[in-house]
């Protein structure tokens, strides 16, 4: 690659910079430019109705500054501005913003579009960068300042004609990041001298990285420099307008706020020319994740996704921060296990402070649910499978059981080269482990106390279609039944793990029992269900024993009764 064509962006010499030690403790003033900067970047710009719907949504979620267009640029932009005013769609606490170049007929047309507005920001801009002064305008620094100052004076003349409107003035040295910093300060101060802002009636100085050229720390240096060199700083709102050419517009905006900026312009989901603008949703929820009120309401993030996709024709990427379909989802086994344990601890502790591995915020706080947090494919582990069964079906499998089932689910995913749904996992669990009757079936049983520590269990079982009576003694029903099976089949095994919980609430709730038995070498798992606790346990033993029979069969060993059947059921 021809990297020698490019030169490094110059550093700022600021040995005493202060911004790295600052912390964002309050949300900036947000200004949405979706309807102007975002709209002009679309292949098919929004219709009037789409823009009206989008405007209503921006108001609903809490924007107080909304740039609605460049009224002098086209009839559509002009008509949209007029529709907002004439249809009384602008709340009293919302200020619309319009863009204008420093040209007399454009400024006049802009004010005509704003006639009757209660509050309006008139946003004046002209390009100040070294490159554009040289190759586009062939302007000197003095000529560039003169253009901006003349535009500001024309705006002040127009203001007198519309006394019903509370005007706020904004100035942008376009391509600020390509401008010499001392010159950027000079031109902004010259414009401010015309607008004469006061602490009670501030103006906005907007400092755009129209093309993102540097790492975010340099942009922050530039913002700190400007904050220190604006002569009327107490009467100015310093605003940011970062583009995403380097993919760091959000980071640049965050560092710019740390460096002293009061306001951020951007779009939802970062829509804008080239690689887009700073993503306000992303930045606002970054603040939210740090315990700072974002002052924008994204409690129903799906609503934001819906109107954005309908209005722009652009789909939200599945990995988009906070909003993507997959951003709260883990496929990796180690991630899944950590999330599952984190969720358990969060519920156990009962505290409000969120602390779950791999999830910077609680999905519920933005209108998502926990269903897609863990999804299962061939990369998943036992923790993920366990989480799905716990969250969706209330099943709490022991650790060894989880491992055995997860290996089975992984094989299914590998064979099909696909994700395994929660329904499929539940189906496989029931089919492979619950109330299995492939060889042995428990028909009925009785228990009798022989001594204080001894119980005798007598049971009728069916084995491969033939009915038998079996009997065994132990220190409880489970132990007695296991000894009956061991004696009958002459196959020793031990119960390694036994767990049980209810599947529903109330006195009529079913119980599920998880059983792990171990033969000479391997462990086998089964589960049983019943409203009767003892019966669910014995059914679990039968299920695991049937898996034991299958396991021995695969090794070439045959398990069969040591006695003749009592009743011939099938010839």
VMD Tcl script that draws the C-alpha trace (Angstrom):
set ca {
  {0.00 0.00 0.00}
  {1.25 3.48 -0.91}
  {1.43 4.77 2.64}
  {4.13 7.31 1.77}
  {1.44 9.44 0.04}
  {0.13 10.40 3.48}
  {1.60 12.46 6.30}
  {0.84 12.30 10.03}
  {-1.63 14.78 11.44}
  {0.28 17.36 13.51}
  {0.21 17.06 17.27}
  {-0.92 19.89 19.56}
  {1.87 21.18 21.78}
  {0.01 21.35 25.08}
  {2.23 20.09 27.90}
  {-0.25 21.41 30.49}
  {-3.41 19.95 29.00}
  {-6.13 19.44 31.61}
  {-8.79 17.34 29.89}
  {-7.30 13.84 30.52}
  {-8.08 14.19 34.23}
  {-11.69 15.25 33.69}
  {-14.73 13.01 34.09}
  {-18.09 13.47 32.34}
  {-20.63 13.89 35.13}
  {-23.47 15.48 33.18}
  {-24.91 14.97 29.72}
  {-24.10 17.66 27.18}
  {-26.82 19.57 25.37}
  {-27.78 17.23 22.54}
  {-28.58 18.49 19.05}
  {-29.94 16.03 16.51}
  {-28.89 16.68 12.92}
  {-30.70 13.59 11.58}
  {-33.09 15.72 9.52}
  {-30.33 17.74 7.88}
  {-26.88 16.15 7.95}
  {-28.36 12.66 8.14}
  {-31.04 13.26 5.55}
  {-28.68 14.74 2.95}
  {-26.56 11.57 3.14}
  {-29.42 9.24 2.14}
  {-29.70 7.71 -1.33}
  {-33.40 8.56 -1.17}
  {-33.98 11.53 1.17}
  {-36.93 11.38 3.53}
  {-40.34 12.53 2.36}
  {-42.13 15.33 4.17}
  {-44.23 12.86 6.16}
  {-41.18 10.79 7.11}
  {-39.41 13.91 8.33}
  {-42.44 14.94 10.37}
  {-42.63 11.47 11.97}
  {-38.91 11.54 12.71}
  {-39.19 15.02 14.24}
  {-42.00 13.88 16.53}
  {-39.88 10.95 17.67}
  {-36.87 13.16 18.39}
  {-39.08 15.40 20.52}
  {-40.55 12.37 22.29}
  {-37.18 11.00 23.43}
  {-36.02 14.38 24.73}
  {-34.04 16.41 22.17}
  {-34.26 20.15 22.87}
  {-32.18 21.26 19.86}
  {-33.11 19.77 16.48}
  {-31.56 20.89 13.21}
  {-34.40 20.59 10.72}
  {-32.70 21.53 7.47}
  {-31.17 24.03 5.10}
  {-34.35 25.89 4.09}
  {-32.75 27.86 1.29}
  {-31.26 24.75 -0.32}
  {-34.50 23.24 -1.64}
  {-38.27 23.64 -1.63}
  {-38.64 20.41 0.37}
  {-36.42 21.75 3.15}
  {-38.29 25.06 3.15}
  {-41.72 23.38 3.21}
  {-40.71 21.11 6.07}
  {-39.64 24.06 8.20}
  {-42.87 25.87 7.41}
  {-44.97 22.77 8.19}
  {-43.41 22.46 11.65}
  {-44.22 26.09 12.42}
  {-47.63 26.40 10.78}
  {-48.91 23.09 12.18}
  {-47.68 24.07 15.65}
  {-45.57 20.90 16.02}
  {-42.70 22.49 17.95}
  {-43.07 22.35 21.76}
  {-42.18 25.52 23.65}
  {-39.08 23.90 25.19}
  {-37.71 22.72 21.81}
  {-35.62 24.95 19.55}
  {-35.35 24.19 15.86}
  {-32.07 24.89 14.10}
  {-31.51 25.82 10.46}
  {-28.34 26.02 8.43}
  {-27.25 28.88 6.20}
  {-24.20 29.93 4.24}
  {-22.79 33.43 4.41}
  {-24.70 34.70 1.36}
  {-27.39 37.39 1.42}
  {-30.15 35.68 -0.58}
  {-29.68 32.43 1.35}
  {-29.85 34.22 4.69}
  {-33.03 36.10 3.70}
  {-34.68 32.87 2.54}
  {-33.68 31.20 5.80}
  {-35.40 33.86 7.90}
  {-38.51 33.70 5.74}
  {-38.69 29.96 6.49}
  {-38.52 30.70 10.24}
  {-41.29 33.31 10.30}
  {-43.57 32.65 13.27}
  {-41.22 30.29 15.13}
  {-41.03 30.85 18.86}
  {-37.41 29.71 19.24}
  {-34.84 29.19 16.49}
  {-31.11 28.68 16.09}
  {-29.64 30.25 12.96}
  {-26.53 28.26 12.11}
  {-24.01 30.16 9.98}
  {-21.00 28.41 8.50}
  {-18.16 28.86 6.07}
  {-15.13 26.72 5.36}
  {-11.95 27.77 7.13}
  {-9.51 24.93 6.49}
  {-6.07 25.51 5.00}
  {-6.79 23.09 2.16}
  {-10.16 24.54 1.19}
  {-8.95 28.13 1.38}
  {-6.23 27.09 -1.05}
  {-7.85 24.70 -3.55}
  {-11.57 25.55 -3.38}
  {-11.97 29.25 -2.60}
  {-8.51 30.73 -3.24}
  {-9.08 32.89 -0.16}
  {-6.64 34.49 2.24}
  {-7.27 34.32 5.98}
  {-8.52 37.92 5.94}
  {-10.98 37.18 3.14}
  {-12.27 34.13 5.02}
  {-12.84 36.18 8.18}
  {-14.53 38.91 6.18}
  {-16.97 36.39 4.66}
  {-17.97 35.07 8.08}
  {-18.31 38.53 9.62}
  {-20.44 39.80 6.72}
  {-22.73 36.81 7.11}
  {-23.12 37.51 10.80}
  {-23.95 41.14 10.10}
  {-26.60 40.15 7.54}
  {-28.15 37.81 10.11}
  {-28.31 40.63 12.66}
  {-30.10 42.81 10.11}
  {-32.68 40.10 9.43}
  {-33.31 39.49 13.14}
  {-34.81 42.97 13.45}
  {-37.58 42.00 11.01}
  {-38.82 39.07 13.15}
  {-39.27 40.33 16.73}
  {-41.68 37.49 17.58}
  {-38.87 34.92 17.52}
  {-36.24 34.25 20.16}
  {-33.12 33.74 18.01}
  {-29.93 31.99 19.06}
  {-26.87 32.30 16.83}
  {-24.50 29.51 15.94}
  {-21.29 29.71 13.97}
  {-19.25 26.80 12.55}
  {-15.78 27.17 11.09}
  {-16.37 24.27 8.70}
  {-13.49 21.79 8.50}
  {-12.32 23.10 11.85}
  {-9.88 20.20 12.31}
  {-8.11 21.19 9.09}
  {-7.78 24.79 10.24}
  {-4.84 26.39 12.04}
  {-5.95 26.67 15.65}
  {-4.96 30.29 16.10}
  {-6.91 31.18 12.97}
  {-9.94 29.16 14.14}
  {-9.94 31.16 17.37}
  {-9.52 34.43 15.48}
  {-12.50 33.86 13.14}
  {-14.79 32.59 15.92}
  {-13.98 35.64 18.06}
  {-14.64 37.95 15.10}
  {-18.09 36.42 14.55}
  {-18.83 36.58 18.29}
  {-18.01 40.29 18.22}
  {-20.85 40.77 15.74}
  {-23.39 38.62 17.61}
  {-22.38 40.05 21.00}
  {-23.57 37.16 23.15}
  {-23.96 37.52 26.91}
  {-23.99 34.98 29.75}
  {-27.79 35.36 29.75}
  {-28.12 35.00 25.97}
  {-25.35 32.74 24.78}
  {-24.33 31.94 21.22}
  {-23.03 28.59 19.98}
  {-19.57 28.06 18.55}
  {-19.67 24.69 16.82}
  {-16.30 23.06 16.12}
  {-16.77 20.31 13.53}
  {-14.37 17.59 12.56}
  {-16.04 17.80 9.14}
  {-13.53 15.19 8.03}
  {-12.08 13.20 10.90}
  {-8.32 13.47 10.48}
  {-6.72 12.58 13.81}
  {-6.94 10.44 16.86}
  {-9.58 11.59 19.38}
  {-7.03 12.91 21.85}
  {-5.86 15.54 19.36}
  {-9.45 16.68 18.78}
  {-9.76 17.04 22.57}
  {-6.56 19.12 22.62}
  {-8.07 21.38 19.96}
  {-11.29 21.80 21.93}
  {-9.38 22.66 25.11}
  {-7.31 25.16 23.13}
  {-10.45 26.83 21.75}
  {-12.12 26.94 25.17}
  {-9.07 28.80 26.46}
  {-8.85 31.21 23.48}
  {-12.51 32.18 22.97}
  {-12.69 35.71 24.32}
  {-16.33 35.52 25.42}
  {-16.18 31.98 26.81}
  {-18.77 32.64 29.54}
  {-21.22 33.72 26.83}
  {-20.57 30.81 24.47}
  {-21.77 27.22 24.28}
  {-18.92 25.24 22.73}
  {-20.43 22.59 20.48}
  {-18.98 19.50 18.78}
  {-19.89 18.01 15.43}
  {-17.71 14.96 14.84}
  {-17.68 12.86 11.70}
  {-16.62 9.24 11.67}
  {-14.03 8.94 8.90}
  {-11.60 7.20 11.25}
  {-14.34 5.34 13.07}
  {-13.85 7.28 16.30}
  {-16.50 10.02 16.22}
  {-18.08 8.91 19.51}
  {-14.68 8.76 21.23}
  {-13.78 12.18 19.82}
  {-17.04 13.63 21.13}
  {-16.58 12.10 24.57}
  {-13.05 13.45 24.86}
  {-14.23 16.80 23.47}
  {-16.78 17.05 26.28}
  {-14.03 16.20 28.77}
  {-12.03 19.04 27.20}
  {-14.76 21.59 27.94}
  {-17.47 21.33 25.25}
  {-21.05 21.98 26.36}
  {-22.99 20.58 23.43}
  {-22.86 17.68 20.93}
  {-24.36 17.51 17.45}
  {-24.91 14.09 15.94}
  {-27.39 11.57 14.62}
  {-29.12 8.42 15.79}
  {-27.07 5.37 14.82}
  {-24.43 7.66 13.29}
  {-26.12 8.19 9.92}
  {-24.33 10.83 7.85}
  {-22.09 11.43 4.87}
  {-19.25 9.02 4.14}
  {-18.82 6.97 7.32}
  {-21.35 9.05 9.18}
  {-21.64 11.38 12.16}
  {-21.15 10.85 15.87}
  {-23.78 8.39 17.05}
  {-25.78 10.15 19.76}
  {-27.61 6.99 20.85}
  {-24.25 5.28 21.34}
  {-22.77 8.20 23.26}
  {-25.88 8.75 25.40}
  {-25.97 5.10 26.46}
  {-22.25 5.19 27.15}
  {-23.06 7.88 29.73}
  {-25.97 5.80 31.01}
  {-23.63 2.82 31.54}
  {-21.48 5.04 33.78}
  {-24.38 6.11 35.99}
  {-24.89 9.49 34.27}
  {-28.39 10.57 33.27}
  {-28.22 10.75 29.44}
  {-31.23 13.11 29.36}
  {-32.54 11.18 26.36}
  {-35.04 8.34 26.77}
  {-34.02 5.08 25.10}
  {-36.04 2.80 27.38}
  {-37.66 1.40 24.22}
  {-34.68 1.09 21.93}
  {-36.66 -1.00 19.46}
  {-38.84 2.03 18.74}
  {-35.74 4.02 17.80}
  {-34.54 1.21 15.56}
  {-37.93 0.97 13.86}
  {-38.32 4.65 12.96}
  {-34.69 4.92 11.89}
  {-34.91 1.94 9.55}
  {-38.25 3.04 8.11}
  {-37.10 6.61 7.57}
  {-33.60 6.03 6.22}
  {-33.85 2.64 4.54}
  {-30.68 1.65 6.43}
  {-30.65 -1.43 8.63}
  {-29.12 -1.26 12.09}
  {-26.06 -3.50 12.17}
  {-26.49 -6.57 14.43}
  {-23.31 -5.55 16.28}
  {-24.28 -1.90 16.71}
  {-23.56 -0.87 20.32}
  {-26.61 -1.24 22.57}
  {-29.09 -1.58 19.67}
  {-27.87 -4.46 17.50}
  {-29.68 -7.80 17.58}
  {-26.56 -9.60 18.78}
  {-25.01 -7.13 21.23}
  {-26.50 -8.79 24.31}
  {-25.87 -12.29 22.97}
  {-23.05 -14.69 23.79}
  {-22.21 -17.81 21.77}
  {-18.86 -18.55 23.44}
  {-19.03 -21.14 26.18}
  {-16.80 -19.25 28.63}
  {-18.78 -16.04 28.11}
  {-22.05 -17.88 28.58}
  {-20.90 -19.48 31.81}
  {-19.77 -16.12 33.20}
  {-23.05 -14.44 32.23}
  {-25.13 -17.22 33.77}
  {-23.21 -17.05 37.05}
  {-23.30 -13.25 37.01}
  {-27.07 -13.22 36.55}
  {-27.48 -15.68 39.43}
  {-25.34 -13.54 41.74}
  {-27.16 -10.36 40.69}
  {-30.51 -11.92 41.61}
  {-29.17 -13.40 44.85}
  {-27.68 -10.14 46.08}
  {-30.81 -8.13 45.35}
  {-28.86 -4.89 44.86}
  {-29.61 -2.20 42.29}
  {-26.03 -1.85 41.04}
  {-25.65 -3.82 37.82}
  {-22.59 -6.07 37.64}
  {-22.83 -8.96 35.18}
  {-19.82 -10.09 33.11}
  {-19.90 -9.16 29.41}
  {-23.08 -7.08 29.78}
  {-22.23 -3.38 30.34}
  {-25.92 -2.56 30.86}
  {-29.02 -4.54 31.75}
  {-30.84 -5.24 28.44}
  {-34.14 -4.72 30.26}
  {-33.23 -1.04 30.75}
  {-33.51 -0.42 27.00}
  {-36.59 -2.53 26.42}
  {-34.89 -5.81 25.52}
  {-35.37 -9.10 27.39}
  {-33.10 -11.89 28.55}
  {-34.17 -14.51 25.99}
  {-31.43 -13.83 23.42}
  {-28.58 -13.22 25.89}
  {-27.29 -16.76 25.38}
  {-27.71 -18.53 22.08}
  {-26.35 -21.97 21.38}
  {-24.11 -23.16 18.58}
  {-21.07 -25.39 18.29}
  {-18.95 -22.86 20.22}
  {-21.21 -22.91 23.25}
  {-20.64 -24.76 26.49}
  {-22.58 -26.26 29.33}
  {-23.21 -22.90 30.95}
  {-25.05 -21.61 27.90}
  {-27.30 -24.64 27.62}
  {-28.00 -24.47 31.34}
  {-28.87 -20.76 31.13}
  {-31.38 -21.35 28.31}
  {-33.12 -24.12 30.23}
  {-33.16 -22.05 33.43}
  {-34.44 -18.83 31.85}
  {-36.93 -20.31 29.42}
  {-38.15 -23.44 31.20}
  {-37.22 -23.16 34.87}
  {-34.92 -26.20 34.76}
  {-31.82 -26.19 36.99}
  {-29.56 -28.98 35.82}
  {-26.61 -30.15 37.97}
  {-23.15 -29.46 36.59}
  {-22.41 -32.96 35.28}
  {-25.84 -33.15 33.68}
  {-25.20 -29.80 31.98}
  {-21.95 -31.12 30.50}
  {-23.55 -34.29 29.15}
  {-26.41 -32.40 27.51}
  {-24.13 -29.69 26.11}
  {-22.01 -32.30 24.29}
  {-25.16 -33.62 22.66}
  {-26.32 -30.12 21.66}
  {-22.85 -29.30 20.26}
  {-22.97 -32.38 18.04}
  {-26.40 -31.33 16.74}
  {-25.10 -27.84 15.95}
  {-21.99 -29.24 14.25}
  {-23.96 -31.64 12.07}
  {-26.50 -29.00 11.02}
  {-24.01 -26.09 10.87}
  {-26.62 -23.99 12.62}
  {-27.65 -22.40 15.87}
  {-29.79 -24.56 18.16}
  {-32.96 -22.82 19.36}
  {-34.19 -22.89 22.95}
  {-37.20 -24.94 21.82}
  {-34.90 -27.50 20.22}
  {-32.71 -27.73 23.36}
  {-35.80 -28.33 25.47}
  {-37.06 -30.93 23.00}
  {-33.71 -32.77 23.04}
  {-33.56 -32.66 26.85}
  {-37.00 -34.25 27.17}
  {-36.40 -36.81 24.45}
  {-32.98 -37.93 25.63}
  {-33.29 -37.74 29.43}
  {-36.79 -37.33 30.84}
  {-38.97 -40.32 31.77}
  {-37.03 -42.63 29.44}
  {-38.66 -46.06 29.01}
  {-36.64 -47.57 26.17}
  {-35.82 -50.81 28.06}
  {-36.99 -50.62 31.66}
  {-40.34 -49.18 32.71}
  {-41.57 -48.71 36.27}
  {-45.19 -49.84 36.43}
  {-45.88 -49.59 40.19}
  {-44.10 -49.84 43.52}
  {-44.64 -50.04 47.27}
  {-42.40 -49.10 50.14}
  {-42.32 -50.58 53.63}
  {-40.36 -49.50 56.66}
  {-38.45 -52.47 58.02}
  {-36.44 -50.67 60.64}
  {-35.75 -47.08 61.59}
  {-33.03 -46.85 58.91}
  {-34.20 -49.51 56.46}
  {-36.88 -49.30 53.77}
  {-37.94 -52.19 51.56}
  {-39.09 -51.36 48.03}
  {-41.10 -53.84 45.97}
  {-41.75 -52.89 42.36}
  {-43.27 -54.21 39.18}
  {-41.16 -53.33 36.17}
  {-41.33 -54.10 32.48}
  {-38.11 -54.96 30.69}
  {-38.20 -55.28 26.91}
  {-41.92 -56.07 27.00}
  {-41.82 -58.60 29.86}
  {-43.02 -57.88 33.40}
  {-40.94 -58.70 36.46}
  {-41.15 -58.23 40.21}
  {-38.09 -56.80 41.91}
  {-37.29 -56.09 45.53}
  {-34.54 -54.32 47.41}
  {-33.69 -52.72 50.73}
  {-31.82 -49.54 51.55}
  {-31.68 -46.48 53.77}
  {-34.45 -44.84 51.75}
  {-36.74 -45.34 48.78}
  {-34.10 -44.38 46.19}
  {-31.41 -46.59 47.74}
  {-33.83 -49.49 48.09}
  {-35.00 -49.22 44.47}
  {-31.41 -48.99 43.19}
  {-30.48 -52.11 45.16}
  {-33.49 -53.87 43.63}
  {-32.25 -53.03 40.11}
  {-28.67 -53.99 40.96}
  {-29.70 -57.35 42.33}
  {-32.11 -58.05 39.50}
  {-29.74 -57.19 36.64}
  {-26.52 -58.11 38.46}
  {-25.05 -54.77 37.39}
  {-23.61 -52.63 40.19}
  {-23.89 -48.84 39.99}
  {-23.94 -45.95 42.42}
  {-25.98 -42.75 42.55}
  {-23.41 -39.96 42.19}
  {-25.80 -36.99 42.20}
  {-29.45 -36.49 43.02}
  {-31.22 -33.10 42.76}
  {-34.87 -32.16 42.74}
  {-37.04 -29.06 42.38}
  {-40.63 -28.17 41.56}
  {-41.62 -27.15 38.05}
  {-44.58 -25.05 39.11}
  {-45.91 -23.37 42.23}
  {-48.59 -24.70 44.56}
  {-49.50 -27.98 46.23}
  {-50.25 -29.67 42.89}
  {-46.90 -28.76 41.35}
  {-44.90 -31.37 39.47}
  {-41.42 -32.20 40.66}
  {-38.44 -33.01 38.48}
  {-35.58 -35.16 39.73}
  {-32.12 -35.20 38.15}
  {-30.13 -38.40 38.61}
  {-26.52 -39.24 37.83}
  {-25.49 -42.87 38.18}
  {-22.06 -44.38 37.60}
  {-21.33 -47.89 36.47}
  {-17.91 -49.49 36.38}
  {-16.51 -46.67 34.21}
  {-18.94 -44.02 32.96}
  {-21.65 -41.77 34.32}
  {-25.19 -41.72 32.93}
  {-27.90 -39.11 33.41}
  {-31.65 -39.19 33.57}
  {-34.60 -37.19 34.87}
  {-38.06 -38.05 36.05}
  {-41.21 -35.99 36.58}
  {-44.29 -36.53 38.71}
  {-46.53 -34.75 41.18}
  {-45.26 -37.37 43.63}
  {-41.72 -36.59 44.76}
  {-40.72 -40.21 45.31}
  {-42.13 -41.28 41.97}
  {-40.27 -38.53 40.12}
  {-37.04 -39.75 41.77}
  {-37.60 -43.39 40.79}
  {-38.50 -42.38 37.25}
  {-35.23 -40.44 37.14}
  {-33.37 -43.60 38.27}
  {-35.10 -45.60 35.52}
  {-34.21 -42.97 32.91}
  {-30.54 -43.00 33.92}
  {-30.49 -46.82 34.06}
  {-31.89 -47.01 30.54}
  {-29.03 -44.75 29.40}
  {-26.68 -47.16 31.25}
  {-28.09 -50.09 29.28}
  {-27.55 -48.20 26.00}
  {-23.99 -47.30 27.01}
  {-23.11 -50.91 27.81}
  {-24.70 -52.06 24.56}
  {-22.42 -49.71 22.59}
  {-19.44 -51.41 24.28}
  {-20.75 -54.85 23.29}
  {-22.03 -55.73 26.77}
  {-25.56 -57.02 27.22}
  {-27.55 -56.25 30.36}
  {-30.28 -58.77 31.06}
  {-32.33 -60.01 34.03}
  {-30.90 -62.61 36.37}
  {-34.34 -64.27 36.84}
  {-37.25 -65.38 34.67}
  {-40.23 -63.05 34.09}
  {-43.41 -63.37 36.13}
  {-45.91 -62.58 33.36}
  {-45.42 -62.88 29.64}
  {-46.85 -59.75 28.10}
  {-45.75 -60.25 24.52}
  {-45.14 -63.64 22.92}
}
mol new
graphics top color blue
foreach p $ca { graphics top sphere $p radius 0.5 }
foreach p [lrange $ca 0 end-1] q [lrange $ca 1 end] { graphics top cylinder $p $q radius 0.2 }
display resetview
